[in-house]
Each structure stands twice: as structure tokens, then as C-alpha cells.
Amino acid sequence: MMQKILKFIPAFPCVFKLVTNLYCPACGGTRAALAFLRLDFLTSLKCNPTFAYLVLIAGWLGIGALVRKTGKGTGEIFRFRMWMLYVGLAVFFGFGILRDIRLYFYHYDYLGDFY
């Protein structure tokens, strides 16, 4: 089944990676999504934890939408908050920077594209 899914995902080169020889913060996102679909959550987090964070926030907001739709309450706790965006940006850029530090200084390449 995964081969059928992979057939429809185009493989575009990462311009950031081609120019800088470092990973961009989004590199590994597709691999993270595919690992998540295989229920391999540890690999998904290793590839790019931003995807897991997006799934978590989407689920949280989806629960709020269901609560409001069913009329069981206001779902106020499940509404979008700005801290969700800030945490997401911190995860996105923080992981990208830490991964590139490990790649540049320690030659640790989990994704296997450089070494």
C-alpha cells in the first residue's frame, strides 16, 4: 500500500539543501509523514518532529470543532491560541538548527542524504 502512496508524492529537490549543503527545517517532513502512516512514531519524530506536532494540534482543534458542533459545550479550551503557533515555530526552527549542528560539526546524518 505504501508503494501506491509513494507513487503519487513527487520528489522535488530541496533548493536550500542544494545551495547550503545543510538540511532545511522542513527536510524529512515527507519521511516523517510516511513513518507516521506506518505507525512508526519514533522514526517519524526522528525525521522531523514538526509533523507530529501538526497532527497533535490538528487533533486538538478537531476535538474542539466536534464539541462545538455537537452542542455539548463551547469547546473554549480547544480553540486556537497564539502559543500553539509559537511552539510550532520553535519546534520547526529549533529542530532544523539542532539537526544542522549535528550534521556540520559531528557528521551525524540520520536521514542519510549526505554521509
C-alpha positions as a Markdown table, in Angstrom:
| # | Residue | x | y | z |
|---|---|---|---|---|
| 1 | Met | 0.0 | 0.0 | 0.0 |
| 2 | Met | 2.9 | 2.4 | 0.8 |
| 3 | Gln | 4.2 | 2.0 | -2.7 |
| 4 | Lys | 0.9 | 3.2 | -4.1 |
| 5 | Ile | 1.1 | 6.3 | -1.9 |
| 6 | Leu | 4.7 | 6.9 | -2.7 |
| 7 | Lys | 3.9 | 6.9 | -6.4 |
| 8 | Phe | 1.7 | 10.0 | -6.0 |
| 9 | Ile | 4.2 | 12.0 | -4.0 |
| 10 | Pro | 6.5 | 14.0 | -6.2 |
| 11 | Ala | 10.2 | 14.1 | -5.3 |
| 12 | Phe | 11.3 | 17.7 | -5.7 |
| 13 | Pro | 14.9 | 18.6 | -4.7 |
| 14 | Cys | 15.3 | 20.9 | -1.8 |
| 15 | Val | 16.9 | 24.1 | -3.0 |
| 16 | Phe | 18.1 | 25.1 | 0.5 |
| 17 | Lys | 20.0 | 21.7 | 0.7 |
| 18 | Leu | 21.5 | 22.1 | -2.8 |
| 19 | Val | 22.8 | 25.6 | -2.0 |
| 20 | Thr | 24.0 | 25.3 | 1.6 |
| 21 | Asn | 24.7 | 21.5 | 1.9 |
| 22 | Leu | 22.6 | 21.6 | 5.1 |
| 23 | Tyr | 19.1 | 20.5 | 5.7 |
| 24 | Cys | 16.3 | 23.0 | 5.7 |
| 25 | Pro | 13.9 | 22.8 | 8.7 |
| 26 | Ala | 11.3 | 21.1 | 6.5 |
| 27 | Cys | 13.6 | 18.3 | 5.2 |
| 28 | Gly | 12.4 | 14.9 | 6.4 |
| 29 | Gly | 8.8 | 16.1 | 6.6 |
| 30 | Thr | 7.6 | 13.6 | 3.9 |
| 31 | Arg | 9.5 | 10.8 | 5.6 |
| 32 | Ala | 8.0 | 11.7 | 8.9 |
| 33 | Ala | 4.5 | 11.6 | 7.4 |
| 34 | Leu | 5.1 | 8.2 | 5.8 |
| 35 | Ala | 6.6 | 6.8 | 9.0 |
| 36 | Phe | 3.6 | 8.2 | 10.9 |
| 37 | Leu | 1.2 | 6.4 | 8.5 |
| 38 | Arg | 3.1 | 3.2 | 9.1 |
| 39 | Leu | 2.6 | 3.8 | 12.9 |
| 40 | Asp | 6.3 | 4.1 | 13.4 |
| 41 | Phe | 6.1 | 7.1 | 15.6 |
| 42 | Leu | 9.8 | 7.1 | 16.8 |
| 43 | Thr | 11.1 | 7.3 | 13.3 |
| 44 | Ser | 8.6 | 10.0 | 12.5 |
| 45 | Leu | 9.9 | 12.1 | 15.4 |
| 46 | Lys | 13.5 | 11.5 | 14.3 |
| 47 | Cys | 12.8 | 12.5 | 10.7 |
| 48 | Asn | 11.0 | 15.7 | 11.6 |
| 49 | Pro | 9.0 | 16.3 | 14.8 |
| 50 | Thr | 7.1 | 19.2 | 13.3 |
| 51 | Phe | 4.8 | 16.7 | 11.6 |
| 52 | Ala | 3.9 | 15.1 | 14.9 |
| 53 | Tyr | 3.2 | 18.5 | 16.4 |
| 54 | Leu | 0.9 | 19.4 | 13.5 |
| 55 | Val | -1.0 | 16.2 | 13.9 |
| 56 | Leu | -1.3 | 16.9 | 17.7 |
| 57 | Ile | -2.6 | 20.4 | 17.1 |
| 58 | Ala | -5.0 | 19.4 | 14.3 |
| 59 | Gly | -6.4 | 16.7 | 16.6 |
| 60 | Trp | -6.8 | 19.2 | 19.4 |
| 61 | Leu | -8.6 | 21.7 | 17.2 |
| 62 | Gly | -10.7 | 18.9 | 15.6 |
| 63 | Ile | -11.9 | 17.8 | 19.1 |
| 64 | Gly | -12.9 | 21.4 | 19.7 |
| 65 | Ala | -14.8 | 21.6 | 16.5 |
| 66 | Leu | -16.7 | 18.4 | 17.3 |
| 67 | Val | -17.5 | 19.6 | 20.8 |
| 68 | Arg | -18.9 | 22.9 | 19.4 |
| 69 | Lys | -20.8 | 21.0 | 16.6 |
| 70 | Thr | -22.5 | 18.6 | 18.9 |
| 71 | Gly | -23.6 | 21.4 | 21.2 |
| 72 | Lys | -22.1 | 19.7 | 24.3 |
| 73 | Gly | -20.3 | 22.8 | 25.3 |
| 74 | Thr | -18.5 | 25.8 | 24.0 |
| 75 | Gly | -15.2 | 24.0 | 23.4 |
| 76 | Glu | -13.4 | 27.1 | 24.5 |
| 77 | Ile | -10.4 | 25.2 | 25.8 |
| 78 | Phe | -10.0 | 23.6 | 22.3 |
| 79 | Arg | -9.7 | 26.9 | 20.4 |
| 80 | Phe | -6.6 | 28.0 | 18.6 |
| 81 | Arg | -4.2 | 30.0 | 20.7 |
| 82 | Met | -1.2 | 32.0 | 19.6 |
| 83 | Trp | 1.1 | 30.0 | 21.8 |
| 84 | Met | 0.4 | 27.0 | 19.6 |
| 85 | Leu | 1.9 | 28.9 | 16.6 |
| 86 | Tyr | 4.9 | 30.0 | 18.7 |
| 87 | Val | 5.6 | 26.5 | 19.9 |
| 88 | Gly | 5.2 | 25.1 | 16.4 |
| 89 | Leu | 7.7 | 27.7 | 15.0 |
| 90 | Ala | 10.1 | 26.9 | 17.9 |
| 91 | Val | 9.9 | 23.2 | 17.1 |
| 92 | Phe | 10.3 | 23.8 | 13.4 |
| 93 | Phe | 13.3 | 26.1 | 13.5 |
| 94 | Gly | 14.8 | 24.6 | 16.7 |
| 95 | Phe | 14.9 | 21.1 | 15.3 |
| 96 | Gly | 16.3 | 22.4 | 12.0 |
| 97 | Ile | 19.1 | 24.2 | 13.7 |
| 98 | Leu | 20.0 | 21.3 | 16.1 |
| 99 | Arg | 19.9 | 18.8 | 13.2 |
| 100 | Asp | 22.3 | 21.0 | 11.1 |
| 101 | Ile | 24.6 | 21.5 | 14.1 |
| 102 | Arg | 24.8 | 17.7 | 14.4 |
| 103 | Leu | 25.4 | 17.3 | 10.7 |
| 104 | Tyr | 28.0 | 20.1 | 10.3 |
| 105 | Phe | 30.1 | 19.5 | 13.5 |
| 106 | Tyr | 29.6 | 15.8 | 14.3 |
| 107 | His | 28.8 | 14.4 | 10.8 |
| 108 | Tyr | 25.6 | 12.8 | 12.2 |
| 109 | Asp | 23.2 | 12.4 | 9.4 |
| 110 | Tyr | 20.1 | 10.4 | 10.4 |
| 111 | Leu | 18.3 | 11.0 | 7.1 |
| 112 | Gly | 21.4 | 9.7 | 5.2 |
| 113 | Asp | 21.4 | 12.2 | 2.4 |
| 114 | Phe | 24.9 | 13.5 | 3.0 |
| 115 | Tyr | 27.1 | 10.8 | 4.7 |
